[in-house]
Amino acid sequence: MNEIKLIAHRGGYKQSNTRENSIEAIKYATSKEYIDGVEFDVRVTSDNKLVVFHDFRIKYNNKSYRISNTDYSKLNQIHLKKYKTKLATLDEILSIIPKEKLIFLEIKLGEVGSEDQTLQLVYDTVKKYKTKKIVVISFIYKFLKFFIKRKYPTCLLLNRHSKLFELKAYFRTYLNLSLDIISMDKRMVNSKNSKMILKSNKNYGIYTIDNSDEVDKLFKEIGIDVIKKYKNKIYITTTNPKLIYERIEELNETFKKV
């Protein structure tokens, strides 16, 4: 049967009632035994600081501050005022995550033309943490290719608008790439797609599963026979890790009887 790993989406902030992608959220998630790892987003500021933040801008007092066009000091001031917690840097987040926890680091697109510089900045930071289990994730294969060449595990994200629905041949292209994990939007999950990934010996990711009904639907769509047959890892990304963990444990007991 597949080994299921739980990844706390943006630090699993809903469960801990903390700010997403914050130091507080990451500390909470990595302190829990049943959480295998954390996922967070990385962007670059105008003064080349790597920050952990999902959106491309911060809105505050009817003003919009684009991350890539604003320096870290200004962004941190705004973040403190709006969210009552500091804007974490990538270094700060990586330094607090225990070695045994998985780190799913998503690189977000900055200004057009700045991609190569952003990738180099991320690489220069993560290479300082060689003992940590870092997986670079992105919707953009070019970003992943940069890290594949540098021997880092990678995960390609597919959303519901990806060509997977339209072209089976295009999907097979993904399977032939040097990727460790292919992760798809939960709305794309079905038995056929799941088998294609698992038969290719790729590990399988699904995002974002946040309640018991979605867990039940997920396992029904994949199929119990498929789940029991293949040995690949399945990574489930969630903002409510404890709830999902408890439901999966219940289902595991059911699977043992099938």
N, C-alpha and C positions, 0 to 999 in steps of 0.2 A: 504494500500500500504506500501511496505517496507520503512523504514527510512534509507536513504543513508547518509553515513558519509565519508568525504574526509580525507585521511591520506597522509601527505606530505612525500614522499619516500626520505629517507636520508636528510630530511629537505626541500624537494622540491627545491633543489639547482638549477635546470635548470631555473625555473621561476625567482629566485632572482639573478641568475648569480653569485653565491657564491660557495665556496668549499663544496662538499658534506659532510654531517655529522659534519659540523663546527658550532661553536657558532653563527656565522653570519647567516648561513642558518636557524638554529633553531629559532633564534630571529625573523627573517623575517617571517617565516611561522606562528609562534604562535601569531604574531601581526595581522594576517588577520582573520576577522570574519568568512569568508566562509570556512576556513580550520578548521576541527574538531580536528585534532591531528597530531602528527609527528611520523615517524618511523626512527630508527637509529640502528646501529650495535655496539656491545660491544665485545672487546677483552681484554685479560690480558697480561701485559708485564712481562719481566723476574723478575722484582722487585715487582710484584703483584699490579701494578696500573691498574685500569680499564679504558681503553681508548675507545673513540668512533671513530671507523675506520672500513671500510668494508673489505678490502683485508687482507690477512694473512701476507703481507710484504709491505715494502716501498722500491721502487727502486730509487736510486739516484746516479748519477755519475758512472754508470756502476757497482754499487754495490747493493746488495739486503740485506735488514735488516728485518729479520723475527720478527714480533711483539712479539711473545712469548719468543724469545731468546735474546731480546735487552731491556735494561732498559729505563725507561720513559724519563730521561734527554736526552739521545742520540737520541731517536726517535723524541722528540719534536724539537731538534735542526735541524734534517733532514727535518721534516715537515715544519718548519718555512722557511727553505731555498728553499724547493721545491714548497710549496703551498702558501707561504707568510701569513700564519696564524698558530696559535698554534694548537697543537694536543690536542683536548679537552678531559678532563676526564669525567667519568660518573657523578661524583658529580657536576662538573661545568654545565653540560647540564641539569641535573635534577633540579638544583637550579634556572634556569632561565625560566623554563616552567610554565606558569600560571596554577592554580589549575583546571580551567575549561577545559583545553585541554587534549585530550587523549595522552598517551605516549605508543607507541608500541616499546618495547625494545627487539631487537633480539640478543640472545646470540650466538656468533660464537665459533666454536670448536677450542681449542688451542692444546697443545701437548697431545698426547695419554697418558692417565693415570692421567691427571691433571683436568679432568672434575669436580670431586667432589669439589676440591679446588676452581675452577672458580665459580661454582654455589654458594658456600658459600660466596665468596667475593661479588658476585652480590647481594645476599640476604642481607648481612650486610650493603650494601649501600642503596638499595631501601627501606629497612624498616625504614630509617631515614625520608622518605618522605611519611608518612602515609596519608596525605591529598591529594596526587596527584593520578591521574587516570592512574595507571601503568598496562599495559597488557604485560605479558612476552610471546614472540613469538619465535618459533624455528622449524626447520625441524626434530629435534630429540625429540621424545616423552619422553625419559628419563629425559631430561632437564626440560620439562614442568611438569612432575610428581613431581619433587622436589618442584616446586612452587605451584602446586595444593594442596599438603599436607600443605602448609603454607597459604592457602586461597587466593592466588592471581589469578586474571583472566588470562587465557592462550589462546593462538592461535596456532594451528598446521598448519604449512606451507606444502603444497603439491606441488611438481614440476612436470613437464611433464613426468618425468621418474618414478614417483610413481606408485604403482601397481593398482592404481585406474582404469586404462585403462584395466587391465587384469582380475582382480578379484573383482567382486561385493561384495563377502563376506568379502574381506579384507577392502573394503570401509566401510561396515557396522560396522566393528570393530572400526573404527575411530568414527563413530556416537555414539557408546556405551561408549566411553571414557568420562571422566569428563572434557570436553573442553568447553570453552565458544564460541570460533570461529574456524571454519575451513576455511582456506584461500588457494586458488589454483591459479596456473599459469593461465593467461588469455587464453592460448591455450587449457586448459582442460575444459573450460566452455561450457556447453550445457544445454538444458532444462532438460534432465534426471538427470544429476549430480546435477544441481541446486535444483530440486525438492527434491532429496534425502536429501540434507543438510537442506533445509528450512522446510520440513515435520518433521525432527527430532528435531525441535526447537533450533537447533544451529544457531548462527549468522554466516553470510557468508562473507568471504573476497575474493577479487580478486586483483591480482597484475600482472604487473605494467601497468596501463592504462595511455597513454601519449598524445593521440590526439583524435580529434572528431570522426574520422573513427573508432577507437577502441571502443569508447563509443557506437556508433551506432551498431557495430557488437556485442558487449557485450549484449546489451539490446535485440537485435534480437535473439541471441543464448539462452539467459535465457527465453525469451518469455514475452510479455507484460501481458498476463493472469497470469503468475506465479508471476511477479513483483507486480501486483495489488492484488493478492489473499492473500499472506503471509505477516505477520507483523514483521518478524525477521529483524534485522538490517543488512544492506549490507555495508561493509567497502571497499571502493575503494582506493587503494594505487597508488599514482601518483607523478611524478616529475614536473608536470605542473598543479597544483591545480586550478588556475584561469580558464584556458582553459576548463578543465573538468567540473568545476562548472557551467560555462556558458552554456555548451552543455547540461548538465543534466537539467538545468532550462528550456531550450527550449523543451526538451523531456517531462518534466513534464506537460507543457502546452498542448502538443499533447495527453498525456495520459488522461488528463481531458476530452478530446473530444471523447475518445474511449468508 
